[in-house]
Amino acid sequence: MNPVLHAQHLCKNYGNRPAVQNLSLTVRPGELLALLGPNGAGKSSTIGMISGLLPPDSGSIRIAGVDLVTTPDAAKRRIGLVPQDLALFEDLPARTNLMLFGALYGLDRPTARNRADVVLAQVGLADRVSDKPAAFSGGMKRRLNIACALMHEPELLLLDEPTAGVDPQSRQAIFELIEQLKRSGKAVVYTTHYMEEAERLADRIVIVDHGHIVAEGTLHELLARLPAAQKVSLTLSEPLAGNALQALHDALPSGASLTTRGPQLCLAMADLTRGLAALLPALTAHGVAVINLHSGRASLEDVFLTLTGRQLRDPGAAA
Ligand SMILES: Nc1ncnc2c1ncn2[C@@H]1O[C@H](COP(=O)(O)OP(=O)(O)OP(=O)(O)O)[C@@H](O)[C@H]1O
């Protein structure tokens, strides 16, 4: 199947600051590619370039075979952009909002009206056609924002952090909508810094950091790059002092990876039983008790940590 998005060697600098460096992406019909990275990684700049809003300094972008740089109008008709910041007219009814977007994409009035009702049903807002976004919840506004991008039936959908600030119920509705769009053959690029979203929705994941691709593949392929796909998380009675942490590192067999965040301690290694047998006595020796323990498989967070030595998510950020 020919790719809907074929972007190659994209570069973007702001002044002297490189934001995106030699980044290439390919997405096929029915495929969702998650662009995952911490704040400032270059996700929005990438979306800006592949939506035709931000000219790349270099590189090429083809949308369903159409060159976005040399024939922007024809290429943009195939793209639906859902920007990170809501782009809605708060005091106009939902259907009017959609019809305005339809007009922007060149739909005539009867077609725009029909499409508005179709997409409102798709995003679960069929009973709110005459209501204004000003009276909507954050999640409902997000869903209407997505509906706007679907008016002209684009082949490529670009979603820039579409669940920012939404309640769990709307988040679930957005996930189901995206899965339905995928099934209908849309190609989707989805930026997020929530690894759980990438794990749930993505067919392929591209992890970016400082404008570079640091890893890409399916979730399975990315996890397979880790030295240990199993881990155990412990909640301690108190955070470890620096010397205690060093002592734990010294006590562990080689190949073990130990990370801490406040009173949370995470151990990953191929043979967890051997690791725990060394770790637990060392904790006791430092007078630290274990108040909770659970084991699980490694996550994209661990992939990022292994590749960059840093955490994907700002430890202070809300989930
Ligand atoms: N208009 C701009 N002018 C100057 N620098 C910019 C501009 N937009 C982005 N940057 C810088 O480019 C880099 C990449 O930013 P970008 O917004 O693309 O990242 P992001 O991964 O989308 O981040 P976030 O998750 O916070 O939205 C950052 O260092 C940012 O400060």
The ligand as an SDF file (V2000), in Angstrom:
LIG
                    3D

 31 33  0  0  0  0  0  0  0  0999 V2000
    7.9640   29.6930   17.3240 N   0  0  0  0  0  0  0  0  0  0  0  0
    9.0690   29.2800   17.9460 C   0  0  0  0  0  0  0  0  0  0  0  0
   10.1160   30.1010   18.0890 N   0  0  0  0  0  0  0  0  0  0  0  0
   11.2550   29.7020   18.6960 C   0  0  0  0  0  0  0  0  0  0  0  0
   11.4510   28.4690   19.2110 N   0  0  0  0  0  0  0  0  0  0  0  0
   10.4270   27.6010   19.0990 C   0  0  0  0  0  0  0  0  0  0  0  0
    9.1940   27.9580   18.4720 C   0  0  0  0  0  0  0  0  0  0  0  0
    8.3670   26.8680   18.5030 N   0  0  0  0  0  0  0  0  0  0  0  0
    9.0610   25.8920   19.1300 C   0  0  0  0  0  0  0  0  0  0  0  0
   10.2900   26.3340   19.4850 N   0  0  0  0  0  0  0  0  0  0  0  0
   11.3410   25.5400   20.1420 C   0  0  0  0  0  0  0  0  0  0  0  0
   11.5670   24.3840   19.3330 O   0  0  0  0  0  0  0  0  0  0  0  0
   11.7220   23.2170   20.1390 C   0  0  0  0  0  0  0  0  0  0  0  0
   10.6650   22.1900   19.7800 C   0  0  0  0  0  0  0  0  0  0  0  0
    9.3690   22.6890   20.1670 O   0  0  0  0  0  0  0  0  0  0  0  0
    8.0060   21.9350   19.8300 P   0  0  0  0  0  0  0  0  0  0  0  0
    6.8900   22.8220   20.2920 O   0  0  0  0  0  0  0  0  0  0  0  0
    8.0390   21.5130   18.4210 O   0  0  0  0  0  0  0  0  0  0  0  0
    8.1200   20.6620   20.7860 O   0  0  0  0  0  0  0  0  0  0  0  0
    6.9880   19.6780   21.3320 P   0  0  0  0  0  0  0  0  0  0  0  0
    7.6240   18.3330   21.3490 O   0  0  0  0  0  0  0  0  0  0  0  0
    5.7530   19.8470   20.5540 O   0  0  0  0  0  0  0  0  0  0  0  0
    6.7570   20.1920   22.8140 O   0  0  0  0  0  0  0  0  0  0  0  0
    5.3870   20.1860   23.7100 P   0  0  0  0  0  0  0  0  0  0  0  0
    5.1240   18.7480   24.0630 O   0  0  0  0  0  0  0  0  0  0  0  0
    5.8080   21.0030   24.8970 O   0  0  0  0  0  0  0  0  0  0  0  0
    4.3150   20.8250   22.8820 O   0  0  0  0  0  0  0  0  0  0  0  0
   11.6600   23.7080   21.5920 C   0  0  0  0  0  0  0  0  0  0  0  0
   12.9770   23.9370   22.0200 O   0  0  0  0  0  0  0  0  0  0  0  0
   10.8880   25.0130   21.5010 C   0  0  0  0  0  0  0  0  0  0  0  0
   11.2680   25.8900   22.5380 O   0  0  0  0  0  0  0  0  0  0  0  0
  1  2  1  0
  2  3  1  0
  2  7  2  0
  3  4  2  0
  4  5  1  0
  5  6  2  0
  6  7  1  0
  6 10  1  0
  7  8  1  0
  8  9  2  0
  9 10  1  0
 10 11  1  0
 11 12  1  0
 11 30  1  0
 12 13  1  0
 13 14  1  0
 13 28  1  0
 14 15  1  0
 15 16  1  0
 16 17  2  0
 16 18  1  0
 16 19  1  0
 19 20  1  0
 20 21  2  0
 20 22  1  0
 20 23  1  0
 23 24  1  0
 24 25  2  0
 24 26  1  0
 24 27  1  0
 28 29  1  0
 28 30  1  0
 30 31  1  0
M  END
$$$$
